[in-house]
């Protein structure tokens, strides 16, 4: 014997299944303090550099980002490329020391 569920019963079942499936974002650590003379990246930014078109001019910048609980630096070809990455806080002109 086959029973067919009503539309409202199916909707109730699906609602019950998906109630616990919300995504929670983990709290973001506070932004890193920038050294004097640094430039803060503009907000808002995209999630990935794959969605940003930057000029190919070479004006190197030293970008500051958080690596776990430590600060880290890396050199990017220009400010646009650095700030396209969401984890970059800001930058200073020139290559990293």
C-alpha positions as CSV (number, residue, x, y, z in Angstrom):
1,X,0.0,0.0,0.0
2,X,1.5,3.3,-1.1
3,X,0.8,6.6,0.6
4,X,1.3,9.9,-1.1
5,X,2.3,12.8,1.0
6,X,0.5,16.1,0.6
7,X,2.3,19.2,-0.6
8,X,2.0,20.8,2.8
9,X,3.5,17.7,4.5
10,X,6.4,17.7,2.1
11,X,7.0,21.5,2.6
12,X,7.0,20.9,6.4
13,X,9.4,18.0,6.1
14,X,11.8,20.1,3.9
15,X,11.6,23.1,6.2
16,X,12.5,20.9,9.2
17,X,15.5,19.4,7.3
18,X,16.9,22.7,6.2
19,X,16.4,24.7,9.4
20,X,19.7,23.5,10.8
21,X,21.6,24.0,7.6
22,X,22.4,27.7,7.8
23,X,26.0,28.7,7.5
24,X,27.7,30.6,10.1
25,X,30.7,32.7,9.3
26,X,33.5,32.5,11.8
27,X,34.3,35.8,13.5
28,X,36.9,37.7,11.7
29,X,40.1,38.7,13.6
30,X,40.5,42.5,14.1
31,X,42.3,44.2,11.2
32,X,46.1,44.5,11.6
33,X,47.5,47.9,12.6
34,X,49.3,49.3,9.7
35,X,52.8,50.9,9.9
36,X,53.0,54.7,9.5
37,X,52.9,55.7,5.9
38,X,50.8,52.7,4.9
39,X,47.7,52.8,2.6
40,X,44.6,51.0,3.7
41,X,42.9,48.9,1.0
42,X,39.5,50.2,0.0
43,X,36.3,48.4,1.1
44,X,34.3,46.5,0.0
45,X,36.4,44.0,-1.9
46,X,35.7,40.8,-3.7
47,X,36.3,37.4,-2.3
48,X,38.9,36.4,-4.8
49,X,41.4,38.1,-7.1
50,X,39.9,36.0,-9.9
51,X,37.1,38.6,-10.2
52,X,39.3,41.7,-10.4
53,X,41.0,43.2,-13.4
54,X,44.1,45.1,-12.6
55,X,46.6,47.0,-14.8
56,X,49.9,45.3,-15.4
57,X,52.0,48.3,-14.5
58,X,54.9,47.4,-12.2
59,X,54.8,49.6,-9.1
60,X,55.7,47.2,-6.3
61,X,54.0,47.3,-3.0
62,X,54.6,45.5,0.3
63,X,51.3,44.1,1.4
64,X,50.5,43.2,5.0
65,X,48.2,40.3,5.9
66,X,47.4,38.0,8.8
67,X,48.8,34.5,8.8
68,X,47.2,32.8,11.8
69,X,48.0,35.1,14.7
70,X,51.2,36.5,13.1
71,X,51.6,39.4,10.7
72,X,53.1,38.5,7.3
73,X,54.3,40.6,4.3
74,X,54.5,39.8,0.6
75,X,55.4,41.9,-2.4
76,X,52.8,42.4,-5.1
77,X,53.3,44.0,-8.5
78,X,51.0,46.9,-7.7
79,X,48.4,48.1,-5.2
80,X,45.5,46.8,-7.3
81,X,46.9,43.3,-7.2
82,X,47.5,43.4,-3.5
83,X,44.1,44.8,-2.6
84,X,42.3,42.3,-4.9
85,X,43.1,39.7,-2.2
86,X,40.6,39.9,0.6
87,X,43.1,38.9,3.3
88,X,45.3,41.9,2.6
89,X,44.9,44.8,5.1
90,X,47.0,47.5,3.4
91,X,50.3,48.2,1.8
92,X,53.4,50.4,1.7
93,X,55.1,51.5,-1.5
94,X,58.1,49.4,-2.6
95,X,59.2,45.8,-2.2
96,X,59.1,44.2,1.2
97,X,62.3,44.2,3.3
